[in-house]
Amino acid sequence: LIYACTRAGNLDDALRLYKQMQEDGLAPDRVTYRNLLSVCVVTKRADYIEQLMDNMRSYGIPMDEDVYTALIEAYGQARNISRAFHAFRLMQSDLGQRPTLMSFQALINTCA
C-alpha cells in the first residue's frame, strides 16, 4: 500500500500507513523506507528525510544502493546539493563499492 501511495504521490497517506504499521507491531523494512524516500522525492518534501533515516537506523536496517540513491534524489529535489554529495560519499564509504549508474544519475540530476 505504501508503494501505491508512492506511485500516486501521496505522502500523507504513505506516512499514515507507515505509522499504522508500527502501531500494529509490524517492523518496516528497507523497501518501506525506499518507498517513503521516493514519495518524498515525488512530493518535494525533503523535510521528512532526516526523520526517516533516523527511524531506519533505530530499526537496525542497513542502507543499500537503492536507499542511498533515493536519499540523493530527495536531497536533489530539495536543492540541497551539499547533502546530496555527502550521501553519495557516504554510500561509497559505507558500502565499500563503486557507485552505480543510477546513483551517478541521481547526483547529476541534483546538479542540473
N, C-alpha and C positions, 0 to 999 in steps of 0.2 A: 504493500500500500504506500509506503514511503517513496518507493520508486515511481509509482503513478503520480504522486504529488510533485515529484521532481520533474517528471515529463510535462506536467501541467503548469509548472512554475508557481506552485502554491506552497510557499514557505510556512505560512501559519498552520496549515493542516499537517504538513510534514512534521513540524515541531510538536504539534498536539499529539500525533501518533507516537512520536519518539518518547514523549513524556508518559503516555499511556502504557507503552511497552515496559518502561522502567517501573511504573506503579504496579503493573501486573507481574513483576518479577522476571521479566524477560531481559536478558542482557543483550544490548546492541552489539553488533559485530562490525568488522571492517567495512563490509558492504553498506551497512546502515550509515556509517559516518561518511563514506564516499558519496552516497546519495544526498545526505544532508549538506555536505560541502558543495555538491553540484547545484543544488537548489539555491544555495547562497550566491553562486555564480550567476545563475539564470535571473535571479531577482535583484542582483547587485546589492546584496545585504551582507557585506563583509563584517558587520558589527557582531555577528554570531560566531565568526571563525575561531577566535581565541577560546571562547567558552566550549565550543565543540571539541577543540583539540585538548583542552584540559580534561573534559569528560572522557575522551578516548583514552588518555593516559591513565586516568583513575581506574578504568576497567582493565588496564594492562594490555591493551590492544596495540600490537606493534604497527608502525607505519609501513606502508608498502609504496611501490611506484605510483599506483593509481591514486592513493590518498594524497601523496605529495604533489602529484600533478594537479589534482583538484584544488589543493591548497594554493599552488602557484596561480591557477586560473582565478581563484577567488580574490587573491590579493591583486591580481592584474585588473579585474573588473573594478576593484576599489581604487585603482590607480595608485596603489601603494607599491611602487616599483622596488624600493629597498627591501621590503618584507618578502616580495616575490623572489628576489635574488637570494635572500637569506634562506628561504625554504628550499630553493634549488641547491644551494651549497650544503644545507643540512641533509638533503636527500642523498647527495653524493657521499658524504661522510658517514651517515647512519647506515646506508645500505651497502656501502663499500663497493659500488659498481658504477659503471658509466651511465650517464643519463640516457633515457630512451628518446626516440624521435618525438613522441607525444610530450614529454617534459620540455624538450627544447622548443617545440612549437608553442607550448603554453607560455614559456618565458619570452619568446619572440613576440607573441601577441600582446604581452604585457607592455612591451616597449613600443608597440605600433601606435 
